[in-house]
Amino acid sequence: MQCDVSKPTQLRFLVKETVKRYGQLNCLINNAGYHPPHRPIDKFSIKEFNEVLQTNLVSIFAASKYALPYLRKTRGSIINIGSLVGKIGQEWATTYCASKAGVVGFTKSLAIDESRNGVRVNVILPGNIVTENRRQFVAQANNPVELNRTIDQWQWMGRSGTIEEVGQVCLFLASKFASYITGVEVIISGGSELGYGKKYPSKFTVGKV
């Protein structure tokens, strides 16, 4: 079903329709979000900041609020998708980083509240993942190949992650194997936050996953 997460009424309808179709709700993954163009704070308007918060943070609050009555019945879980830069910061991205840092705080607080109801709440913090937005961003560069190579060198593993790898972490957190995990930040970044500067020597050829 198509759903604009910035509109709470659509989120409420999506949750109700899901339960109507399947009879129950076991897991909510809050994944939708967007990254505005990189700009200094002087170039962001208050309206633009509110729009980022509405999509990246308020939508997670709303979806969780509407899903929780059903998740409590199944003792299910919520998985929020934040961002590594919400933890370590990013140049010219104050609005985005603020919204993603909010996701972490919301996750930990909700995990405390819902533990009494048997609902686990965790957050995944992806680093550089090859998404459609990443492809579009790189395609606009003067030298897309070189930019991709540069970004890959930000990780100790010498490459960017895949959406499938993030999906596997979601599957784990939603499963019985993670039944004792709540309120946790799971970083999936290839080690990009470890150490200073470029991580992977460019003379090496990085193989496929």
C-alpha positions in Angstrom: 0.0 0.0 0.0 1.2 3.5 -0.8 1.5 5.7 2.3 2.9 9.2 2.8 4.5 8.9 6.3 4.4 12.7 6.8 0.6 12.4 7.0 -0.5 10.7 10.3 -4.0 9.9 8.9 -2.4 7.8 6.2 -0.3 6.0 8.7 -3.3 5.2 10.9 -5.2 3.8 7.9 -2.1 1.7 6.9 -1.9 0.1 10.3 -5.6 -0.6 10.5 -5.7 -2.0 7.0 -2.7 -4.3 7.7 -4.4 -5.7 10.8 -7.7 -6.1 8.9 -5.9 -8.0 6.1 -3.6 -10.3 8.3 -5.5 -10.4 11.6 -2.5 -9.2 13.7 0.6 -7.1 13.8 4.0 -8.6 14.8 6.5 -6.0 13.8 6.7 -2.3 12.7 9.7 -1.1 10.8 10.0 2.7 10.5 12.2 3.1 7.5 11.0 6.0 5.4 12.9 9.3 5.6 14.8 11.7 3.5 18.1 13.7 3.5 17.9 17.4 2.4 20.6 18.9 0.3 23.8 19.7 2.2 23.7 23.4 3.3 24.9 25.5 6.2 22.3 26.4 8.8 21.9 29.9 7.4 20.4 28.4 4.2 17.8 26.3 6.0 14.4 27.8 6.8 12.4 26.9 9.9 9.7 25.5 7.6 12.3 23.2 6.0 13.5 22.0 9.4 9.9 21.2 10.4 9.4 19.3 7.2 12.4 17.1 7.9 11.2 16.5 11.5 7.8 15.6 10.3 9.0 13.0 7.8 12.0 11.6 9.8 10.8 11.8 13.4 7.2 12.7 13.9 6.2 9.9 11.4 8.0 7.4 13.7 6.1 8.7 16.7 2.8 8.5 14.9 3.3 5.0 13.4 4.4 3.6 16.7 1.5 5.2 18.5 -1.0 3.6 16.1 0.7 0.2 15.9 1.3 -0.3 19.6 -2.2 -1.4 20.6 -1.8 -4.3 18.2 1.9 -5.0 19.0 1.1 -5.3 22.7 -1.3 -8.2 21.9 1.4 -10.1 20.0 4.3 -9.0 22.2 5.9 -7.8 19.0 8.6 -5.3 18.3 9.4 -1.9 16.7 12.5 -1.4 14.6 13.4 2.2 13.8 15.9 3.2 11.1 18.1 6.1 12.2 21.4 7.0 10.8 25.0 6.8 12.0 25.4 10.6 11.4 22.6 11.1 14.0 25.2 9.9 16.4 28.5 11.3 15.1 27.3 14.4 13.1 27.7 15.3 9.4 28.9 18.4 7.6 26.1 20.8 6.4 23.4 18.5 7.7 22.1 20.0 10.9 18.4 19.4 10.2 18.9 15.8 9.1 21.3 14.9 12.0 18.9 16.4 14.5 16.0 14.4 13.2 18.0 11.2 13.3 19.4 11.8 16.8 15.8 12.3 17.9 15.0 8.8 16.6 17.6 7.3 19.0 16.2 9.2 22.0 12.7 8.2 21.1 13.6 4.6 20.7 15.3 4.3 24.1 12.5 6.0 25.9 9.8 3.9 24.2 11.8 0.7 24.9 11.6 1.6 28.6 7.9 2.3 28.5 6.9 -0.7 26.5 9.0 -3.3 28.3 6.1 -3.8 30.7 4.0 -4.7 27.7 6.5 -7.2 26.2 7.2 -5.0 23.2 10.8 -4.6 22.2 12.0 -1.4 20.5 15.4 -1.0 18.8 17.1 1.3 16.4 19.4 0.5 13.4 22.0 3.2 12.5 23.2 2.6 8.9 26.3 4.2 7.6 26.9 4.4 3.9 24.4 2.2 2.2 23.8 2.0 -1.6 20.3 3.2 -1.8 18.4 4.8 -4.7 19.0 8.2 -3.1 22.7 7.4 -2.9 22.8 6.5 -6.6 21.0 9.7 -7.6 23.4 11.8 -5.5 26.5 10.2 -7.0 25.1 10.4 -10.5 25.0 14.2 -10.2 28.7 14.5 -9.5 31.3 15.5 -12.1 33.0 12.1 -11.7 30.6 9.6 -10.3 33.1 6.7 -10.4 35.6 8.6 -8.4 33.0 9.8 -5.9 31.8 6.2 -5.4 35.5 5.1 -4.8 36.0 7.9 -2.3 32.9 7.0 -0.4 33.9 3.4 -0.3 37.2 4.4 1.3 35.4 5.8 4.3 34.8 2.3 5.6 37.4 0.0 7.0 35.8 -2.8 5.0 36.5 -0.9 1.9 33.0 -0.7 0.5 29.5 0.6 1.1 26.8 -1.5 2.6 23.7 -2.9 0.8 20.0 -2.6 1.6 19.9 -6.4 1.9 22.5 -6.3 4.7 20.3 -3.8 6.6 17.3 -6.0 5.9 19.1 -9.0 7.5 19.6 -7.0 10.7 15.9 -6.1 10.7 15.0 -9.8 10.3 17.3 -10.7 13.3 15.8 -8.0 15.5 12.3 -9.0 14.7 13.0 -12.7 15.3 13.0 -14.8 18.5 16.8 -14.8 18.4 16.7 -11.2 19.5 14.1 -11.8 22.3 16.3 -10.3 25.0 17.3 -7.2 23.0 15.6 -3.9 23.5 16.6 -0.2 23.5 19.7 -1.0 21.6 21.5 1.0 18.8 22.7 -1.4 16.1 25.4 0.3 14.0 25.8 -1.2 10.5 28.6 0.9 8.9 31.6 -1.2 7.9 33.5 0.6 10.6 33.3 4.1 9.1 33.1 5.7 12.5 36.3 4.1 13.8 39.5 6.1 13.6 40.4 9.2 11.7 40.4 9.9 8.0 40.3 7.6 5.0 40.0 4.0 6.1 40.8 1.8 3.1 43.8 2.2 0.8 42.7 3.0 -2.8 45.3 0.7 -4.3 43.3 -2.3 -3.2 40.5 -3.6 -5.3 37.3 -4.2 -3.3 35.6 -7.5 -4.2 31.9 -8.1 -4.2 30.0 -9.2 -1.1 
